[in-house]
Amino acid sequence: MQIRDLARLAQLTPRQLRRYEREGLIRPATIAQGQPRYAAQTAPLVRRINVLVDLGFTTGEIRTFLDRIDDQPSEHCAPVSDLQGRRIAKIDAVIAKLKATRAELVGLLVTDEALDVQDQATAVRRQ
């Protein structure tokens, strides 16, 4: 099938598919008249790749995952768990940093509000 057919089937754009091909994540089954032709079973693969991209996995991580599945199809859960574990750890680190930033901003807000109240009290006393 042509790239536009695969894109429609996989619910992606031809541009996304070309990017995945350029990055070595997918390969056409054949080249006919200078045009890549893809096998029908490529559609579920590119949907999975797209989900992994949306989840924040890098191209290198996805490629490693796909290579491990090719090498050991019956043991594909181990690489998935490993990649997921690392991604979860990264997300947890980002969450911790965001919580600390939030706490700092709340502290500044409280300080600013206290200063405003103090300024208002001082202004009332001066009147």
C-alpha positions as CSV (number, residue, x, y, z in Angstrom):
1,M,0.0,0.0,0.0
2,Q,1.1,3.6,-0.6
3,I,2.0,5.9,2.1
4,R,-1.3,7.8,1.9
5,D,-3.2,4.5,2.3
6,L,-1.1,3.6,5.3
7,A,-1.5,7.0,6.8
8,R,-5.3,6.7,6.5
9,L,-5.3,3.2,8.0
10,A,-3.0,4.2,10.8
11,Q,-4.8,7.5,11.4
12,L,-1.6,9.5,11.0
13,T,-0.3,11.9,8.3
14,P,2.1,10.9,5.5
15,R,4.5,13.4,7.0
16,Q,4.6,11.5,10.3
17,L,5.2,8.3,8.5
18,R,8.0,9.8,6.5
19,R,9.6,11.0,9.7
20,Y,9.3,7.5,11.3
21,E,10.9,6.1,8.1
22,R,13.7,8.7,8.2
23,E,14.4,7.9,11.8
24,G,14.6,4.2,11.1
25,L,11.4,3.2,12.9
26,I,9.6,1.8,9.9
27,R,10.7,0.5,6.5
28,P,8.7,0.0,3.3
29,A,8.2,-3.6,2.3
30,T,9.1,-2.7,-1.3
31,I,9.8,0.2,-3.6
32,A,7.7,0.2,-6.8
33,Q,8.3,2.8,-9.4
34,G,10.3,4.8,-7.0
35,Q,7.5,4.9,-4.4
36,P,7.6,3.1,-1.1
37,R,5.0,0.4,-0.6
38,Y,4.1,-0.7,2.9
39,A,2.7,-4.0,4.2
40,A,-0.8,-3.8,5.9
41,Q,0.7,-5.0,9.2
42,T,2.8,-1.8,9.3
43,A,-0.4,0.1,10.4
44,P,-0.6,-1.3,14.0
45,L,3.2,-0.8,14.3
46,V,3.0,2.9,13.4
47,R,0.0,3.4,15.8
48,R,2.1,1.9,18.6
49,I,5.1,4.1,17.7
50,N,2.8,7.1,17.7
51,V,1.5,6.2,21.2
52,L,5.0,5.9,22.4
53,V,6.0,9.2,20.9
54,D,2.9,10.8,22.6
55,L,4.0,9.3,25.9
56,G,7.3,11.1,25.6
57,F,9.6,8.2,24.5
58,T,12.5,9.3,22.4
59,T,13.2,7.9,18.9
60,G,16.2,6.1,20.3
61,E,14.1,4.5,23.1
62,I,11.5,3.4,20.6
63,R,14.1,2.0,18.2
64,T,15.6,0.0,21.1
65,F,12.2,-1.3,22.0
66,L,11.5,-2.3,18.4
67,D,14.9,-3.9,18.0
68,R,14.4,-6.0,21.2
69,I,11.0,-7.2,20.0
70,D,12.6,-8.2,16.7
71,D,15.4,-10.1,18.5
72,Q,13.2,-11.7,21.2
73,P,9.6,-11.5,20.2
74,S,8.5,-13.9,23.0
75,E,10.2,-11.7,25.6
76,H,8.9,-8.3,24.5
77,C,7.5,-7.5,28.0
78,A,10.9,-7.0,29.6
79,P,12.0,-4.1,27.3
80,V,8.6,-2.5,27.5
81,S,8.8,-2.6,31.3
82,D,12.3,-1.3,31.4
83,L,11.4,1.7,29.1
84,Q,8.2,2.3,31.0
85,G,10.0,2.3,34.3
86,R,12.6,4.8,33.1
87,R,9.9,7.0,31.7
88,I,7.9,6.9,34.9
89,A,11.0,7.8,36.9
90,K,11.5,10.9,34.6
91,I,7.8,11.9,35.0
92,D,8.1,11.5,38.8
93,A,11.2,13.8,38.8
94,V,9.4,16.4,36.7
95,I,6.4,16.2,39.1
96,A,8.6,16.6,42.2
97,K,10.3,19.7,40.6
98,L,6.9,21.2,39.6
99,K,5.6,20.6,43.2
100,A,8.6,22.4,44.6
101,T,8.2,25.3,42.2
102,R,4.5,25.5,43.0
103,A,5.3,25.6,46.8
104,E,7.8,28.4,46.2
105,L,5.3,30.4,44.2
106,V,2.6,29.9,46.8
107,G,5.1,31.1,49.4
108,L,5.8,34.2,47.4
109,L,2.1,34.9,46.9
110,V,1.5,34.6,50.7
111,T,4.5,36.9,51.3
112,D,3.2,39.4,48.7
113,E,-0.3,39.3,50.3
114,A,1.1,39.9,53.8
115,L,3.1,42.8,52.5
116,D,0.0,44.3,50.9
117,V,-2.0,44.0,54.1
118,Q,0.9,45.5,56.1
119,D,1.1,48.4,53.6
120,Q,-2.6,49.0,53.9
121,A,-2.5,49.0,57.7
122,T,0.4,51.4,57.6
123,A,-1.5,53.7,55.3
124,V,-4.6,53.6,57.6
125,R,-2.5,54.5,60.6
126,R,-1.0,57.5,58.8
127,Q,-4.4,59.0,58.1
